[in-house]
Amino acid sequence: DAGITQSPRHKVTETGTPVTLRCHQTENHRYMYWYRQDPGHGLRLIHYSYGVKDTDKGEVSDGYSVSRSKTEDFLLTLESATSSQTSVYFCAIRNPAGSYNEQFFGPGTRLTVL
Amino acid sequence: RKEVEQDPGPFNVPEGATVAFNCTYSNSASQSFFWYRQDCRKEPKLLMSVYSSGNEDGRFTAQLNRASQYISLLIRDSKLSDSATYLCVVNPYNQGGKLIFGQGTELSVKP
């Protein structure tokens, strides 16, 4: 299995509070991604990173920010959590030297915003 | 129209059955295609990449038809352990490796 961990694995928070989710990899891969998964929508890309301090938006980036100060860590921040951000959040990594752009996923974080 | 569409199922089949999943995608500039498997409340795991010529891995066969923008997955001799949700996934060209996921097809294999 790819060396990807996410923390926390579960979190319950209240509307309006800031929340930071962490993704940590031991594979030294350049690309990292944050997705959210909701019933009826499948997985949707929030933000991604193509190197230290290099990030870009995905299709559902509103209300989220990211930071990548080290290759191994990619942080997702909800500046002021809303109930619509209740979801399961998955981090993924990709090795651009891989032949086919496969991504490998972390175990996920279940976030509930009350 | 969703970029990647799948029949959500559920598909309920007996052990030993052959089952086929289909998927269509809308972006003709897509360059890579995959099937992922997701067990309940777990992360998606790569089942197989789908090559233009089609490819097989044991009981699993994937096919790609670029002209029709259609991907398929065939599972032969299904096992109880095949019960999961199967995600059709497409990688558009030149978008930072972004993946577009279908909503998934649920498979339940019964004894």
Interface residues (C-beta under 8 A of the other chain):
Chain A: Y31 Y33 G40 H41 G42 L43 R44 L45 Y48 Y50 D56 G58 F90 A92 R94 P96 Y100 N101 E102 Q103 F104 F105 G106 P107 G108
Chain B: V4 Q31 S32 F34 K42 E43 P44 K45 L46 S49 L87 N91 G96 G97 K98 L99 F101 G102 Q103 G104
